[in-house]
Amino acid sequence: MIFTSLEQFSVDELYAVFDAAFSDYAVPMHLTVEQYERLLLTGDVDLGLSLGAVQDGRLVGFILHGARAISGERVLYNAGTGVVPSARGAGLALSMYKYLLPILSESGHSKIVLEVLTNNDPAIKSYQRVGFRQSRFLRCYRGEIAAREAHSGVRISPISLSKFERCASYGEVKPSWQNTMASIKHILASVKLLGAYLDNQLSGCCVIDPSRDRLIQIMVHPDYRGSGIATAMLQYIRDHYGKDISITNVDSRSEALHGLMILHDLEPFIEQMEMELSLK
Ligand SMILES: CC(C)(COP(=O)(O)OP(=O)(O)OC[C@H]1O[C@@H](n2cnc3c(N)ncnc32)[C@H](O)[C@@H]1OP(=O)(O)O)[C@@H](O)C(=O)NCCC(=O)NCCS
């Protein structure tokens, strides 16, 4: 087995091994090449910090890492680990990390974060063997937004990125890597940034990606919570973009977000565990 940086491979080669490794994934993951490229883009994946495992000239395993500076800390994100079915069960995921960790520690990054489905035992075992530990649980919801009565004085309208960034600080929980501002900025052309105004005050905001029926973030200023502003935003989305929606990786400790989803008949359908490994 040869371990090597992923920089030397074409997107088609990287896509082919990703597709093969995720062919039997618990949640259907048959991405198109374009969706795969988008995953690399929104995750800030750096192929130089990612690794491939080559056997008999064929790429059979990989670890994709995204890299960002977050509040002065250099953080890595595991955007995908995969081993093709024929090479599984030989501890390859652990071997890839054993090879890569000294290199990543030298690179000045402080930690690696990742998300894994709570029922993906093979992956959880591999990550625990590497040393990753659970940091929080994340829930994904989906369904048809139910019709609910919203605050009649709330006006919803598109807002600028700078207004959205100010409003995004109202959130009470940290978004997951792929739902943060840094990721959203890569796909600004395809998302809608919406503001909720009450008495001409920006009291809440949300960002949706209509092409994927995906609500990416929603938040309400603490002073305005409990007065139907989030409901007004969801009703606006229902009326203007359609009822079907999903929202991924909501911090399970947020009772307010859970309550909002349940109120609108959006059901939790996947649970993920966020894990971290310190590189210090
Ligand atoms: C998760 C994954 C990367 C682990 O790779 P791996 O190198 O084969 O893992 P290991 O050899 O260390 O085995 C870990 C566990 O996988 C399971 N496993 C073993 N052989 C297996 C096989 N042939 N097929 C499937 N799972 C197997 C076992 O539960 C094993 O634990 P054990 O050693 O205590 O029996 C690989 O299963 C995979 O690519 N899965 C699909 C993609 C995925 O889920 N990625 C993670 C997303 S977060």
The ligand as a MOL file (V3000), in Angstrom:
LIG
                    3D

  0  0  0     0  0            999 V3000
M  V30 BEGIN CTAB
M  V30 COUNTS 48 50 0 0 0
M  V30 BEGIN ATOM
M  V30 1 C -15.6660 3.6240 7.5200 0
M  V30 2 C -14.5600 3.0100 6.6530 0
M  V30 3 C -13.7450 4.1430 6.0570 0
M  V30 4 C -13.6620 2.1270 7.5460 0
M  V30 5 O -12.6090 1.6560 6.7610 0
M  V30 6 P -11.7380 0.3200 7.0720 0
M  V30 7 O -10.3220 0.6620 6.8640 0
M  V30 8 O -12.2700 -0.8090 6.2920 0
M  V30 9 O -12.0150 0.0720 8.6290 0
M  V30 10 P -11.3510 -1.0410 9.5660 0
M  V30 11 O -10.6620 -2.0780 8.7810 0
M  V30 12 O -10.5460 -0.3160 10.6000 0
M  V30 13 O -12.6040 -1.6900 10.2550 0
M  V30 14 C -13.4270 -0.9380 11.1380 0
M  V30 15 C -14.7140 -1.7190 11.3220 0
M  V30 16 O -15.3460 -1.8850 10.0510 0
M  V30 17 C -16.1120 -3.0970 10.0530 0
M  V30 18 N -15.6740 -3.9660 8.9520 0
M  V30 19 C -14.6860 -4.8720 8.9600 0
M  V30 20 N -14.5890 -5.4870 7.7800 0
M  V30 21 C -15.5200 -4.9590 7.0030 0
M  V30 22 C -15.9260 -5.2020 5.6750 0
M  V30 23 N -15.3170 -6.0920 4.9040 0
M  V30 24 N -16.9540 -4.4630 5.1890 0
M  V30 25 C -17.5640 -3.5360 5.9720 0
M  V30 26 N -17.2140 -3.2740 7.2460 0
M  V30 27 C -16.2170 -3.9980 7.7520 0
M  V30 28 C -15.8930 -3.7410 11.3910 0
M  V30 29 O -16.9510 -3.3360 12.2500 0
M  V30 30 C -14.5700 -3.1560 11.8100 0
M  V30 31 O -14.4040 -3.1950 13.1830 0
M  V30 32 P -13.5840 -4.4550 13.8450 0
M  V30 33 O -12.1800 -4.3130 13.3510 0
M  V30 34 O -13.6950 -4.2240 15.3140 0
M  V30 35 O -14.2310 -5.7110 13.3720 0
M  V30 36 C -15.1530 2.1230 5.5250 0
M  V30 37 O -16.0080 1.1700 6.1230 0
M  V30 38 C -15.9450 2.8900 4.4820 0
M  V30 39 O -15.3870 3.4030 3.5120 0
M  V30 40 N -17.2850 2.9890 4.6460 0
M  V30 41 C -18.1530 3.7280 3.7060 0
M  V30 42 C -17.9230 5.2250 3.7630 0
M  V30 43 C -18.1120 5.7630 5.1690 0
M  V30 44 O -19.0070 5.3900 5.9040 0
M  V30 45 N -17.2390 6.7320 5.5210 0
M  V30 46 C -17.2870 7.4260 6.8040 0
M  V30 47 C -18.1660 8.5990 6.6780 0
M  V30 48 S -18.0750 9.5950 8.1130 0
M  V30 END ATOM
M  V30 BEGIN BOND
M  V30 1 1 1 2
M  V30 2 1 2 3
M  V30 3 1 2 4
M  V30 4 1 2 36
M  V30 5 1 4 5
M  V30 6 1 5 6
M  V30 7 2 6 7
M  V30 8 1 6 8
M  V30 9 1 6 9
M  V30 10 1 9 10
M  V30 11 2 10 11
M  V30 12 1 10 12
M  V30 13 1 10 13
M  V30 14 1 13 14
M  V30 15 1 14 15
M  V30 16 1 15 16
M  V30 17 1 15 30
M  V30 18 1 16 17
M  V30 19 1 17 18
M  V30 20 1 17 28
M  V30 21 1 18 19
M  V30 22 1 18 27
M  V30 23 2 19 20
M  V30 24 1 20 21
M  V30 25 1 21 22
M  V30 26 2 21 27
M  V30 27 1 22 23
M  V30 28 2 22 24
M  V30 29 1 24 25
M  V30 30 2 25 26
M  V30 31 1 26 27
M  V30 32 1 28 29
M  V30 33 1 28 30
M  V30 34 1 30 31
M  V30 35 1 31 32
M  V30 36 2 32 33
M  V30 37 1 32 34
M  V30 38 1 32 35
M  V30 39 1 36 37
M  V30 40 1 36 38
M  V30 41 2 38 39
M  V30 42 1 38 40
M  V30 43 1 40 41
M  V30 44 1 41 42
M  V30 45 1 42 43
M  V30 46 2 43 44
M  V30 47 1 43 45
M  V30 48 1 45 46
M  V30 49 1 46 47
M  V30 50 1 47 48
M  V30 END BOND
M  V30 END CTAB
M  END
